[in-house]
């Protein structure tokens, strides 16, 4: 596997450092060849920067990609928005040579050149395609057997599909496969591919943002799931923080929100508090207690089956 760097984006390190911690713990647990590259800025965020100044949006993203070219590494990010924005600009510059020349004339002033030859991948398809399901299963020591988890892909993990090529944008499966590899049931539901709505908060439409979250949370509550899993800091902000705010106003959902790296870290045997699960606004206590209880029950069942098999073998002799 080629060396890669992690592109953290703005939100994870500034608002949710525990998500960075869980990501590093999981990457270290698989002994993956990642390293940090200095100099990254905001990806930049699309709904604000691109709508104000498209040229600035392209130049900023191109500069980040040029840092990869200079370091000779691929990029993996636990932020769907970052990968989507960088991949979109990467594709635009490869298809518009005139724009590419203009961008590089500016980057030359700071000793950089956009080439865009290195891979840009989100963490979920990276684990699915590069690390692989068999390797993940080999790391699982406390699976989620008996747990019902609902996935939220988010818009930018799979779209724009022509730039990302991560999964089927209408029927994605890779995140589901990873959850099943950890032993959980991936619950199917009507609003699975619905946008989280968090982008509306950025343009001062808070109530509309809450409406999007509410639609999904209501459905998931009716399905009695154990948790929602996602891998986007904006989506996490929406479903953890904004769910907490809605509950303070009297709406009761009680759906714990777990990041992909937190789930995988738990399944690998890390303690919840080491992964930062206790930093969530919506508590995951019931989820964790059920998971611990089920692991004890499955362990006892496996031991009983082993004893029965051994006893049957002795009786045969």
C-alpha positions as CSV (number, residue, x, y, z in Angstrom):
1,X,0.0,0.0,0.0
2,X,1.3,3.4,-1.0
3,X,2.0,6.0,1.8
4,X,-0.9,8.3,2.4
5,X,-1.7,11.4,4.5
6,X,-4.9,12.1,6.5
7,X,-6.7,15.3,5.5
8,X,-8.6,16.2,8.6
9,X,-10.4,19.3,7.4
10,X,-11.5,22.1,9.7
11,X,-14.3,20.6,11.8
12,X,-12.8,17.4,13.2
13,X,-9.7,19.0,14.8
14,X,-11.4,22.1,16.0
15,X,-14.8,20.8,17.2
16,X,-14.4,17.0,17.6
17,X,-10.8,16.1,18.4
18,X,-12.0,12.7,19.8
19,X,-12.9,11.8,16.2
20,X,-9.3,12.4,15.2
21,X,-8.2,10.3,18.2
22,X,-10.4,7.3,17.2
23,X,-9.2,7.5,13.6
24,X,-5.6,7.5,14.6
25,X,-6.1,4.6,17.0
26,X,-7.8,2.5,14.3
27,X,-5.1,3.4,11.6
28,X,-2.4,2.5,14.1
29,X,-4.2,-0.8,15.0
30,X,-4.0,-1.8,11.3
31,X,-0.4,-0.6,11.1
32,X,-1.3,1.5,8.0
33,X,1.4,3.6,6.3
34,X,0.0,7.1,7.0
35,X,1.8,10.3,7.9
36,X,0.9,13.9,8.4
37,X,1.7,16.6,5.8
38,X,2.0,20.2,7.0
39,X,0.4,23.1,5.3
40,X,-3.2,22.0,4.5
41,X,-5.9,24.5,4.8
42,X,-9.7,24.3,4.6
43,X,-10.6,22.1,1.6
44,X,-12.4,24.7,1.0
45,X,-16.0,24.3,2.1
46,X,-18.3,24.4,-1.0
47,X,-21.6,26.0,0.0
48,X,-20.0,29.2,1.2
49,X,-16.6,29.7,-0.6
50,X,-17.7,28.3,-4.0
51,X,-20.9,30.4,-4.0
52,X,-18.9,33.6,-3.2
53,X,-15.8,33.1,-5.4
54,X,-15.5,30.0,-7.6
55,X,-11.9,30.9,-8.6
56,X,-10.8,31.1,-5.0
57,X,-12.5,27.8,-4.2
58,X,-10.6,26.1,-7.1
59,X,-7.3,27.7,-6.2
60,X,-7.5,26.7,-2.5
61,X,-8.4,23.1,-3.3
62,X,-5.6,23.0,-6.0
63,X,-3.1,24.2,-3.5
64,X,-4.0,21.4,-1.1
65,X,-3.7,18.8,-3.8
66,X,-0.4,20.3,-4.9
67,X,1.0,19.6,-1.4
68,X,0.2,15.9,-2.0
69,X,2.0,16.1,-5.3
70,X,5.0,17.6,-3.6
71,X,5.0,15.0,-0.8
72,X,4.3,12.1,-3.2
73,X,1.5,10.6,-1.1
74,X,-2.1,9.7,-1.5
75,X,-4.9,11.3,0.6
76,X,-7.5,9.7,2.8
77,X,-10.0,11.7,4.8
78,X,-12.6,11.0,7.5
79,X,-14.5,14.0,6.2
80,X,-16.8,13.3,3.2
81,X,-17.1,17.0,2.3
82,X,-13.4,17.5,2.1
83,X,-12.9,14.5,-0.3
84,X,-15.9,15.6,-2.4
85,X,-14.6,19.1,-2.8
86,X,-11.0,18.1,-3.5
87,X,-12.1,15.4,-6.0
88,X,-14.5,17.8,-7.8
89,X,-11.7,20.4,-8.3
90,X,-9.2,17.8,-9.3
91,X,-11.6,16.6,-12.0
92,X,-12.4,20.1,-13.1
93,X,-8.7,21.0,-13.6
94,X,-7.9,17.8,-15.4
95,X,-10.7,18.6,-17.9
96,X,-9.9,22.3,-18.3
97,X,-6.3,22.8,-19.3
98,X,-6.7,26.6,-19.5
99,X,-7.9,26.8,-15.9
100,X,-5.1,24.4,-14.8
101,X,-2.5,26.7,-16.4
102,X,-4.0,29.7,-14.7
103,X,-4.0,28.0,-11.3
104,X,-0.4,26.8,-11.7
105,X,0.8,30.3,-12.7
106,X,-0.4,31.4,-9.2
107,X,0.9,28.3,-7.3
108,X,4.3,28.8,-8.9
109,X,4.7,31.9,-6.8
110,X,4.8,29.7,-3.7
111,X,6.8,26.9,-5.1
112,X,3.9,24.5,-5.8
113,X,2.4,22.9,-8.9
114,X,-0.9,21.2,-9.3
115,X,-0.5,17.8,-11.0
116,X,-3.4,15.8,-9.4
117,X,-1.8,12.4,-9.8
118,X,-2.4,11.0,-6.3
119,X,-5.5,9.3,-5.1
120,X,-8.1,11.1,-3.1
121,X,-10.3,8.8,-1.0
122,X,-12.7,8.9,1.8
123,X,-12.1,6.6,4.9
124,X,-15.0,4.3,4.4
125,X,-14.3,3.2,0.7
126,X,-10.6,3.2,1.6
127,X,-11.2,0.6,4.3
128,X,-13.6,-1.4,2.1
129,X,-11.4,-1.4,-1.0
130,X,-7.8,-1.1,0.3
131,X,-7.8,-2.6,3.8
132,X,-10.4,-5.2,2.9
133,X,-13.2,-7.1,4.6
134,X,-11.1,-10.1,5.5
135,X,-8.4,-8.0,7.2
136,X,-11.1,-6.1,9.2
137,X,-12.7,-9.3,10.3
138,X,-9.4,-10.6,11.6
139,X,-9.1,-7.5,13.9
140,X,-12.6,-7.9,15.4
141,X,-12.5,-9.2,19.0
142,X,-15.8,-7.7,20.3
143,X,-18.3,-7.9,17.5
144,X,-21.7,-6.3,17.3
145,X,-23.7,-9.5,17.0
146,X,-27.3,-8.9,17.8
147,X,-27.1,-5.1,17.3
148,X,-29.2,-3.1,14.8
149,X,-27.3,-0.2,13.3
150,X,-28.7,2.3,10.8
151,X,-26.2,3.9,8.4
152,X,-26.2,7.4,7.2
153,X,-24.0,7.7,4.1
154,X,-24.3,11.5,3.7
155,X,-24.4,13.3,0.4
156,X,-20.7,13.7,-0.2
157,X,-19.5,10.2,0.5
158,X,-21.0,9.1,-2.8
159,X,-21.7,12.3,-4.7
160,X,-20.7,13.8,-7.2
161,X,-20.3,10.2,-8.4
162,X,-18.4,11.2,-11.6
163,X,-15.6,12.7,-9.5
164,X,-15.5,10.3,-6.5
165,X,-16.3,6.9,-8.1
166,X,-16.6,5.5,-4.5
167,X,-19.9,3.5,-4.7
168,X,-23.2,3.4,-6.5
169,X,-24.7,6.8,-5.7
170,X,-28.3,5.4,-5.8
171,X,-27.6,2.1,-4.0
172,X,-24.4,2.3,-2.1
173,X,-23.2,-0.9,-0.3
174,X,-19.6,-0.4,1.0
175,X,-20.5,1.1,4.3
176,X,-23.1,-1.5,4.9
177,X,-20.5,-4.2,4.1
178,X,-18.2,-2.7,6.8
179,X,-20.9,-2.7,9.4
180,X,-21.8,-6.3,8.7
181,X,-18.1,-7.2,8.9
182,X,-18.2,-6.0,12.5
183,X,-21.2,-8.3,13.1
184,X,-24.0,-5.9,13.2
185,X,-27.2,-5.8,11.2
186,X,-27.3,-2.8,8.8
187,X,-30.9,-1.7,9.0
188,X,-32.5,-0.6,5.8
189,X,-34.9,2.4,6.0
190,X,-36.7,4.9,3.8
191,X,-34.7,8.0,4.5
192,X,-31.3,6.3,4.4
193,X,-30.0,8.5,1.6
194,X,-31.7,11.7,2.7
195,X,-29.3,14.7,3.2
196,X,-28.7,15.4,6.8
197,X,-29.5,19.1,6.2
198,X,-26.6,20.5,8.1
199,X,-25.6,22.8,5.2
200,X,-28.7,24.8,5.9
201,X,-27.3,25.8,9.3
202,X,-24.5,27.5,7.4
203,X,-26.8,29.8,5.6
204,X,-28.9,30.7,8.6
205,X,-31.8,28.3,8.0
206,X,-31.6,26.5,11.4
207,X,-35.2,25.4,11.6
208,X,-35.0,23.9,8.1
209,X,-31.8,22.1,9.1
210,X,-33.6,20.6,12.1
211,X,-36.5,19.5,9.9
212,X,-34.2,17.3,7.8
213,X,-32.7,15.8,10.9
214,X,-36.1,15.2,12.5
215,X,-37.4,13.3,9.5
216,X,-34.6,10.7,9.8
217,X,-34.5,10.5,13.6
218,X,-38.3,9.9,13.8
219,X,-38.1,7.0,11.3
220,X,-35.1,5.5,13.1
221,X,-36.9,5.8,16.5
222,X,-39.9,3.9,15.1
223,X,-37.5,1.1,13.9
224,X,-36.0,0.8,17.4
225,X,-32.4,0.8,16.2
226,X,-29.5,0.7,18.6
227,X,-27.4,3.4,17.0
228,X,-26.8,5.5,13.8
229,X,-23.4,5.1,12.2
230,X,-21.8,7.8,10.0
231,X,-18.5,9.2,8.9
232,X,-18.8,12.9,8.2
233,X,-18.2,15.6,10.8
234,X,-21.0,17.8,9.4
235,X,-23.4,15.0,9.6
236,X,-22.2,14.2,13.1
237,X,-22.8,17.8,14.1
238,X,-26.3,17.5,12.8
239,X,-27.3,14.3,14.4
240,X,-25.4,14.4,17.7
241,X,-25.4,18.2,18.5
242,X,-28.7,19.1,16.9
243,X,-30.5,16.0,18.2
244,X,-29.3,17.1,21.7
245,X,-30.7,20.6,21.2
246,X,-34.0,19.2,20.0
247,X,-34.2,16.9,23.1
248,X,-33.6,19.9,25.3
249,X,-36.7,21.4,23.8
250,X,-38.7,18.3,24.6
251,X,-38.3,16.0,21.6
252,X,-37.2,12.6,22.6
253,X,-35.2,10.4,20.1
254,X,-32.4,8.8,22.2
255,X,-30.4,7.7,19.2
256,X,-26.7,7.5,19.8
257,X,-24.5,8.6,16.9
258,X,-21.3,6.7,16.4
259,X,-18.5,7.5,13.9
260,X,-17.2,4.6,11.8
261,X,-13.8,4.8,13.5
262,X,-15.4,4.6,16.9
263,X,-17.4,1.5,16.0
264,X,-14.4,-0.2,14.5
265,X,-12.3,0.8,17.5
266,X,-14.8,-0.7,19.9
267,X,-15.0,-3.9,17.8
268,X,-11.2,-4.0,17.9
269,X,-11.3,-4.0,21.7
270,X,-10.6,-0.4,22.6
271,X,-12.4,1.1,25.6
272,X,-15.2,3.6,24.8
273,X,-13.6,6.3,27.0
274,X,-10.3,5.9,25.1
275,X,-12.1,6.5,21.8
276,X,-13.9,9.5,23.1
277,X,-17.4,8.1,23.0
278,X,-18.1,9.8,26.4
279,X,-17.6,13.1,24.6
280,X,-20.8,12.8,22.7
281,X,-23.8,15.0,23.4
282,X,-26.3,12.2,23.0
283,X,-25.2,9.4,25.4
284,X,-24.4,6.0,24.1
285,X,-24.8,4.3,27.5
286,X,-27.7,1.9,26.5
287,X,-25.9,1.0,23.3
288,X,-22.7,0.1,25.1
289,X,-24.4,-1.8,27.8
290,X,-26.4,-3.9,25.3
291,X,-23.2,-4.6,23.3
292,X,-21.2,-5.6,26.4
293,X,-24.1,-7.9,27.5
294,X,-24.5,-9.5,24.1
295,X,-20.7,-10.1,23.9
296,X,-20.9,-11.9,27.2
297,X,-23.8,-14.0,26.1
298,X,-22.3,-14.9,22.7
299,X,-19.0,-15.8,24.5
300,X,-20.8,-18.1,26.8
301,X,-22.7,-19.7,24.0
302,X,-19.4,-20.2,22.0
303,X,-17.8,-21.8,25.0
304,X,-20.8,-24.1,25.6
305,X,-20.8,-25.2,21.9
306,X,-17.0,-25.9,22.1
307,X,-17.5,-28.0,25.2
308,X,-20.4,-29.9,23.6
309,X,-18.3,-30.5,20.5
310,X,-15.4,-31.8,22.5
311,X,-17.7,-34.0,24.6
312,X,-19.3,-35.4,21.4
313,X,-15.8,-36.1,20.0
314,X,-14.9,-38.1,23.2
315,X,-18.1,-40.0,23.1
316,X,-17.4,-41.0,19.4
317,X,-14.1,-42.6,20.5
